[in-house]
Amino acid sequence: MKILIVGSGAIGGLAGAHMTRAGHDVTLVDRWREHVEAMNANGLRFDGIRGEFTIPVKAITPDELPSHVATNGPLEAVLIATKSQHTEGAVRMLLPLLGSDTFIVSYQNGFNEPLIADLLAEAGMGGPERVMGSIPNYGGALVDPGHIEFVHEGPIQLGEMTRQRTPRLAELAEALSSLTEVQLSDNIWGQIWAKEVYSQQVVFSALANARIHETLGVERYARLAGAVVREALEIAEACGITVEAFDFFDPANYKPATASDTRRLIANIDHAIWLLKKDQKPSEHVFKKQGSGIWWDIVYRKRASEVGSMSGALVEYGKGAGADTRLVEKLAGMILEIEAGDRELGFHNYDELEAYVRSIGKELP
């Protein structure tokens, strides 16, 4: 199977390099030319939780794709690993290059699979049967051209949008297992919803320029994050979604009815923080990425995060189902104001959000 990865940051780069090292035919695509040049000249250099190592890879820029296809034949497996807001542009770029058997994997955050299926249908090239969903639950950061920091371990959930167990699903899972454990899913859409519901507390942690144990690790703030996640879960349920549990997220914990339930929820958040940090050895490597990917985009990369796309879609789904979306909207709006330079990062944002949660009666018991 020939594998093309569009977007060669931490998530796409880690997968592509490890599959390449395992002998798979992988081409990385990225619009950051300096990154592509560095990868081709020196390989992809990694540091972080697995130590320092370099893997030679093959990389191209998007403008080189037509000649790549002309030389190597039709595309087969295409993993889109861009930021969620760049999904449509990536798919439209690929449409003229797809073969009759090409399938596309959303290897991203966000609700991108229906959009990909719609774009394929619009082009007369099929629909959901050509789309896989996934959740890469490992983490990293693209630090500099050709340099990725591996921040935390985690499995990959992978499944066909049609819920079938296909040969191509098994083959791609085997290739991706060169990086980490791959868990096949018969309800990948429910797992994607779970990730987006859970991710509201990740969004929450980016309101301040602080490490995660100083935000989500503080009970007062964890209670606020739990309230936002509870609303997101209610949105999913209003949409008729069966939200699946995964490694460090159980939706049942986010519906507290008593103070004891809330204590259990906070313990669950603490456990999630521990899982994210357990493989890190600060004495061996000083991690540049100290927060979430959203924090990384805002503070380190100085660019828009995925919040507008991800939370925007969640709100849209919620409003379509008649659900209350006020907390998700409020949190997303605060992040977007930070990105626009209209709001400062800081703990004052939690004070404001806490007052808003109280004002609309959404405090946890």
N, C-alpha and C positions, 0 to 999 in steps of 0.2 A: 504494500500500500504506500503510495506517494502522499506525503503529508505536507501541507502548506499552512504556516501559521502567520496570520496577519495581525501584527502588533507584537513586537518582540521586547516588551518590558519584562518585569519580573515574572509574571505568570506565564506568558508565552515563551520567554527566553529559557526559564528553568525547564519547562516541558520539552521544548525543541532541542535543547542541548543534550539532555539526558537520553532522549529517544535517538538522537544522532549517535551518541556514544555507544548505544546498544545495537547499532547497525541498521537503524531504520532510515529510509530516504526522506529527509526533512529539509525544507527550505523555509527560512525565516524572512519575513517581510516587515520592513519598518520605514516610516517616512523620515525619521531622523537620520540624515545621511551620514553624519559623523559616527553614529552608533553602528550603522551598517559597515562603514569602512573599518572601524575598529574591530568588529567581529570577524570580518574577512581577513584582516591583517594579522590579528593576534589571537583569535578565538574569543569565546565568552569566558571572562574571568569571574569566579564566584568566591565569596567569603561568607562568613556567618556561621550558622549552626553546624554545618558539615565541614568546616575548615576551609582552607584555600585550595582551589584547583582551577584549571582552565580546560575547556573543551573546544576543540576546533569545530566550527559550524559553517554552514553555507547561508549567506544572507544577501538579499536584494532590496532595492527600493521599489515602491509601487510602479514607477514608470518603466521598470524593467520586466514587469510581469508578462506583457504580451510576448516578448522575445523568449522569456523563460518557457512559456507554454508552447511556443512554436518549436523550441528545441527539445523539450522534454515530454511533450504530449499533453492531453487534457488533464485538468486538475481532478484529483480523486477525493481525498479528505481535506477539507478546508476548516481550520480552527480559527475563529475570529476572537482574538484576545485583545482587542482595543478597549478603550473606555466605552462605556455604554452609549454615550452621546454620539459616538462616531460609527455606530453600527450601520446605519443606513448608507452612509457614504462608502463604507467598506464593501457592503454587498453590491451596491450599484457599480462600483469599480470592477467587481468580480463577474457580474452577470455575463458579459460578452465572452468570458473565458471558461465558462463552465461546460463540462462534458455531460453526456446523457446520464452518466452514473455518479456525477459529483454529488457529495453531500456536504452540508455545512453544519458545523458545531459552534454554538454560542459558548465560547470558553471564557465567560465574562461574569461580571455582576449585572444585575438588572433583568427586566422582563423582555428580553430581546427576541426570543424564539418566535412569537407570533408575527413580529415585524419582518423577520427573515422569511418566514413562510409566505406572508402577504406579498413581499417583493418578488419572490420566486413566482407566485401565482400571477402577479401583474405582468411578468415577462413571459407568461405561458410556459413556465418551466417546472410545474408541479406545485407542491406546497409543503405541509407538515411532514409528509413521508420522506422528504429530503433533508430534514432538520433533526439534529440531536441537541439535547440540552445537557448542561454539565454544571457542576459546582466545584471549582478548584479550591479546596479548603486549606491549602498551604499559603504561605505569605512571603513576600520579599519586596525589594525596592531596586529600581534602576537608578544607580547612584551617579554614574558617569558613562560616557560612551564605552561599550564593551565591558561594563562592570556591574554585576548584580549582587546584591546582598540577600542571602537566604535567611529569612527572619524566623519563621516557625514552620514546623512540620504539620501535615494534615492530609487526609485522604482526598480523592477525587470521586464525586458522584457523577455517573454518566448514564444517560438513557435516551432511547428513541422517543420522539414526541408522539409516536403512534403506540407506545408502550410495548412494542414487540422486542423479542430477543433475536437480533439479526446477526448473521456472520460478520458484517462490517462492525457492529457494536463490539463483538468479542475481539475482533482483530485490533481495533483502535484501543480497547481497554488493555490488551496485552502490551501494546506499544507504550502507552502511558504508564504502565506499571513499572517501567524502568526508572521512573522518578519516585513514585509513591504508590501506596495501596489504591486500587480502583474498585469502587463499589458500584455494581450495576443496579439500576433502579427501574422498576416498572411504573413508577409515578414520579418522573423527574420534574414535572410541572409543580407538583405538590412540594417537592424539595426545594425548587427554585423559590417558591413563595416563602417557604420556611427561612431561607437565607435572607430574603428581602425583609421579612418581618424582623428577624433577629438583627439585621444590619441597622435598624433604627437606633440601637444602643451604640453601634459603632459610629454612626453619624453624630450622636449625642456627645461622644467622647472628644469630638473635634471642635467643640465650642471654645476650648481653652488650649493654649500652647503648653500642654502639660503631659506627663506620662500617664498611661492608662490607669495605673494604681492610684493616681492622684485624682482621677475623675470617676470612672466606674468602680474603682476600688474603695470609694468612700460611701458609706451607707446612705447618707443624705442624698447624694447624687445618684446612686444606684436606684433609689426609690423613684426618682424622676425618670430615669431611663426605662425602668420597668413599666411605668405608666404609659410611655410612648409606645413601647413594644406591645403592651396589652391592647392599645387602640389599633395598632397595625394588625394584630391577630384578629381583632373583631372585624376589620375590613376584609381580611381573607375569608373569614367565615361567612360574612355577608355575600361574598362572591361565590359561595358554594365550594370553596377549596378545602380539600383535606390536607392540612399542613403537616408535613412529615417531620418527625424528630430527626436530628442528626447528632454527631459526636458530642457537642457541648451545648445543644439546644433542645429542650423538651417543651413544646408549646403548652403542655399542661401546667407547667410552673408559672406561666404568665397570666393566669386567671385567678389570682388570689382572692379568697373570700374572707379570710381571717388574718389577724396579725401573725399568726403562726405560719400561714401560707406565704406571707410576705417575707418572713425570715428565711423560709426555704428558697424563695426566689432570689434573695440577695446572696445566699450561699451558693446558688447555681451560677450567679454572675461571678462571684469570687473564684469558683472552680474554672470557669471559662478563662478568666485572666491567668490563672495558674497554668492552664494548658497552653496558652499562647506563649508563655515565658519559660516553660519547664526545660526546653532544650537549649536555652541560651546560657552561655558560660561567659559572663562579663569579664572574667579574668583572662580569657583567651581572645576575646574580640569585643571591641567597643562598638556597639551598634549605632549606626547613623539613624536608622529608622526607629524612632522612639514611640510612635503612635500609629494610628490607623492609616490606611491608604488615603483617606480623605484628608487627614492631618498632613500627610506627606505631600500631597498635591498643593495644599494651601501654603504650608510653611516652607517646604524645601524646593518644590518645583515651580512655585509661584504661578499656578494655573488653575483653571476651573476644575473642580472635582466632579464626580458622577452624581452628586446629590440632586441636581436639577433634573436629571434624566430618571434616576432611580426612584426618588421620593415623588417626583412629579407623576410618574406612571402609577405609583401606589395610590396617590390621591385621586387620580383619574378613575382608576378601578373602583375606589371607594365611593366616589360621588355617583358613579354609574349604578352602584348597588344600593344607594341611599344610606350609606354608612356615615358615621361621624368621623371626620378627618381633621379636626381642628388641631390636635397636638402634632400630628405628622406635618401638617402645613406650617405650623408655627416654627417647629424645629428646622425644617427645610428653609424657610424664609430667613431665619437667623444665619444659617450657613451661607446662603446666597448673598446676604448683606455683607458678611465677612469677605467673601470672594470679590465683591464689587468695591471694597474699601470703605463701605458705609458703616461698618461695625468693627470694633476692635475685638480680637481674641481675648478671652479672659474669664475668670470665674464669676464676674458680674453677670455673664450670660446665664449661668445656672440660677442665680438669684431671680432674674427676670422670668425664666422659664418656670421656676418653682411657684412664683406668684401667679403665673398664668394657669398652671395646673390646678392650683387651689381655687382660683376664681371660677373655673368651669366645673369644679367638683369631681376631678378625675384623680384625686390622690389615692394611693394604695392604702389598704386597711392597715 
